[in-house]
Amino acid sequence: MHEYDVALKRILTRPGSALLTALTGSSSLEWLNVEAPLVRNLRVDLLGKSADGELIHIELQSRNEKDFPLRMGEYSFGVALRHGSIPRQVALYVGADPLRMSNEVAGSDWIYRFRLVDIRDVDGENLMASDNPGDNVIAILTKFGNEPDAVRRVLRRIADGPHEDRNEAVAELSILAGLRNLGGEIEREARKMPIQEDIRDHDYFGPLIRQGQVKLLLSQMERRFGDIPVQIRKRLDGLTPDQIDAVALRLLDARRIEDLFVQ
């Protein structure tokens, strides 16, 4: 879960997170060193302190684990040993499978319990209304993500947001899309959006957009000139997105296939 873990932590710790408020009731926390002093050197995902001094532990989980409640118990007492008080705990489940884990462990005369939240039960429309681009991105994991126009709406929110936030939001969306197998849909919708110029060099979207450009250009060239020689195909593979656009423009007036590459 490492890449998902990193993206989710960024979203939750970004100032003004509506998701953080939904999970903890606090709009901001003072984030603390999260290493617990245990023999197994366990590390909790996020540990913060509210304005009134309450410790709050947030754990992120992408799959069902039978022993997860026991691990949460270890975290609870490990944090208490280090920081002097038992934290309020919230586990956020973001997995693709239905949530099947318990949120408690009980003995003959004791019970340990923590809050367990399925991301699907978080109000996606509330996240979409947030001015925080991370909230908009994570809305794709809620039930809102099942709506036909969900991907388009998230990308539109990114496009309409601050220019300096776009790359990070796109990066987070491309990572979290893997939890719902939405990569292909996001790629298709991204090609239609005005943020395309901002993401052509993105590690995830850049190659996909360029691949789509080449595929479309080849189909247009074949319709105009017939079969495309191997050497021409190889030449197209070496072009940048801007050069591909230039070739596509020349296709409107070119009499020979060689005219497409005239500088």
Protein Blocks (a to p, Z undefined) as FASTA:
>chain_A
ZZmmmmmmmmmmpghiaklmmmnopabdcdddfbdcdfklpacfbdcddfkopacddddd
fbdcfklmmmmmmmmmmmmmmnopacddddddfbfbdcfbdcbdcdfkbccddddddfkl
pcfklmmmpmbfklmmmmmmmmklmpmklmmmmmmmmmmmcfklmmmmmmmmmmmmmmno
pmmmmmmmmmmpmklmmmmmgmklmmmmmmmmmmmmmmmmmmmnopadfklmmmmmmpcf
klmmmmmmmmmmombfklmmcZZ
